[in-house]
Amino acid sequence: MLRKLPLVVAGCALLLIGAGLTAEPQESSAPATVPDVQTNPSGGGIGAGEVYRVGGKVSPPKALYAPDPEYSDTALRAKLQGIVVLWLVVDKNGNPQQIKVQRSLEKGLDEKAVEAVKKWRFKPSMKDGQPVAVMINVEINFRLGSEFNALSRLIRLGANPREYPLLVEFRSSNEQGKGQDHVVNANLKITEAESEHERKVKVFCRDADGGCSNLSKGEYPGRWNNGRLEVLFQLKAEPGKWKSAVYTASGN
């Protein structure tokens, strides 16, 4: 599943080859073998003619329409941030062509950066008063905004962070036995909303101790209660109604 950057900022900067013009000073990562002027007799989707570098008599293109990329669930879960650098040609009509990844982030973000830039439209570069095709680099800056932190995620879950200050992520679990012999073991990641401190915890519960729930993968509000972890959850059949599950941390 792919998500449009919810509460996430993706900054995009043009890195113009040979011009040294960026939103923030950074070194161009264009292919070292690309010449100042490249002949494109076969067209390759941009028409016959030459492809220029920006600089001198060649003005830079200007992004007129630049929709944000999407984040993949994999990248969101990994909290992956960073920059994807793309090399491309902006043709005489201001359309992006021949897009290639120059710096990779993986986890689906390379593909989402390419998909977004394919939709971009530019005011084309000019040379001697005529539109020309140019080579540029584009930086797609994937950054998770402050609204993606543990506190905001707890609030979006509908919890009161003062009472339940822990964001509990169930990563895997297994259960054995039935009735009084029913036991659940789970691997969790717990994030403290106030400090953003994270730690991995193994927990278990037993029906013999008064009930036991095997929660599915996902995030839940939680708190420590008398040395045990109390986790809130809702049943699909009873939306808006909180129930609690209690677990003992392994080793406690």
N, C-alpha and C positions, 0 to 999 in steps of 0.2 A: 504494500500500500504506500502511495506517495502522497506527501502533504505539501500544500502551498504554504510557504513560510508563515506559520501562525505565530504571532508574537516573536518573530525572528527577523533580524535585519540581514539582508544580503546586499553588501555594497559592491558596486561595479565601477571599475576604473579603466579607461582606455590607456593602453600602454603603446604609444605610437613609435613604430620602429624607426630609428634614426633621428627622431625628433626630441627624444628625452622628455616628452610631455606626459605627465601622469597626474592623477588626482593627489597622490602622495608620492614623493620621490622614491622610486624603486628602479632597480636595474632591469632592463629588458631581457627577456629570455627567448628572443626570436632565434630561429635556426641560424647558426653562424655562416652557413653556406648560401643563404638567400642574398642575391645581388641587389644593388640599388634599383635596377630596372630589370624586370623579368618579362620575357616574351611569352605570350600565351596564344600560339597560332591555332590550337585546336579548340580554343574557347573554354572547355572545362566548366561550362555553365556560366561563364562571365563574358563570353564573346571574344573574338580575336582581337589582338592588340597587346599592349604592354601593361604590366603591373608595376607600379612605382612604390618606392618608399616615401614616407612623409618627410618633408624638409626642403629648404630652398624655395623653389617655385611651386612646390606641391603642398597645398594646404591640407590640414588634417580633416578627416570626416567628422561629422557631429551627430551624435546619437539623438534621433528625434523620438524614437519609441523604443523603450528598453524595459520590458516587463521582467519582474524578479523571477529567479529560478525557484524550483521547489526543493524541499528537503526530503530525503528518503527516510522511512522509519528506521532503517538500519543506522543511518548517520545520526538521527535524533537520539536513539537509544545509546549510541556510543558517545554522544555529546561531541561529535567531531566538528572541529572548526578549522578554518584555514583558507587558502587561496588556490583556486584553479586558474591556470593561465592557458588561454586559448590563442592559437595563431589562426588568422583568417584573412581573406581578401574581401574588401568592400568594393563591389563593382561600380560601374558608372551610374547605375540607377540607385545606388545606396543600399543594395541588398548584400547580406553576408554570404560568402561562398567558401568552399574548401576549408571548412573549420577543422582544426586539428588540436589535440590536447598537448600542450607543452609542459605543464606541471600538473601532476595528478594528486587527487585526494582520495580516490576510491570510495568504497561503500555507496556507490550509486551517484555520488555528487558530480563526477566527471560527465556522466550522461545527462544529468539534469542541467548542468551548465551549458552543454552543447545545445540541448533542446531549447533553452531559453534564448540563447544568442541567435539561433536560427530564425526566431521571430522578430529580432531587432530590425529597425529600419534607420538609415542614416541619411543625412544631407551629404552627398558625395564630395570627395576631394576635388579640388580644382587645380588645373595647371594651364597657365596662359589663357585663362578665361573659359576653359573647357573642362567638363567633368572627366575624371580619370579613375581607373581602378588602382587601389593601393593595398599594401600589406600592413596589417597592424596586429598587435597583441591586445587581448582584452583580459583583464583580471576580474574574476568573480570571487568576491570576498564573502565566504560563508561564516557568519557570526551569530551565535545564539544570544538574543537580547536578555536583559535582566528579567523580563517577564516569563522567561522559561526556567527560572530558578525553582528550588524546592518549595519555597513559600507560596509562590503563585500557582504552582501545580496543585498544592494542597487546597488552596482556595477554589480552584476550578473543579476539584473533586467534590466540593461542597462541605469541607471540614472546617472546624474552628481551630486554627493553628495554635491558639493559646492552650486549648485543651488537648489537642493531638498534634504535637510539634514535629512528628517524624513522618517522612515520606518513605513508605515501605514498598520496595519492589520485589515481588515474588518472581524469581528467575527459573526455578525448577522445583519440583516436589514429587514425592512418591508416597504411596500408602500401602499398608499391609494389614491383613487380618480383618475380622468383622466383629461387630458387637463390642464387648468390653476389651477385646484384643485388637481393636482398630487403632493403628498408629500412623501418623503422618510425619514425614521428615521433609524439610524444605530448605532451600538455599535462598537467602535474601540479600539485598543491598539496602541499607538503611541510611538515609540522608537527614541530618538535623537541619530544619528549616532556618534556624537563626544563624548558624555558622557555616552551612553548606558542607559540614564535615561528613564524609562518607565512610562506611565500613561494611564489610561483608560478614554475614552472620548465618550460622546454621541453627535451625530451631526444630522442635518436635512437639507434638501434642498427642494425647491418648484419650480415648473415650472413657477409660477407667477413671480419669481425673475430672470427669464432668462434661464431656463433649469435645468434639474435635472436628475442625473444618479443613478441607483441602482446597485452598483457594487457587484459582487459575492464574496464569501469568498476567502481570499487570501491576499497577501502582495503587496503594491504599494508604489512608491516614493511619497513624499509629502512635502509641506512647508506651513508656515503661510503667508498669503498675505492679508494685510490690515485687520487683525483680523479674517479672514476666512481661512478655510483649503482648499488648492488646492491640488488635488490628480491627478496624471498622470495614465493613463491606455491605453491599446491597444485593438482594436477589432480583433477577430480572422480573420476576412475578410481583415484586413489591418495590417498585422504584420510589426513591425518596425516603425509604424506611431503613435506618441503619441497624445492622446487627454486629456483634463483636465476636471475634475469635481470639483465644488466648494461647500463647505458645511459650515454651521454655527454651531458652538459649542453650545449645549444647555446651556442656562443660560447667553449667551453673548448677 
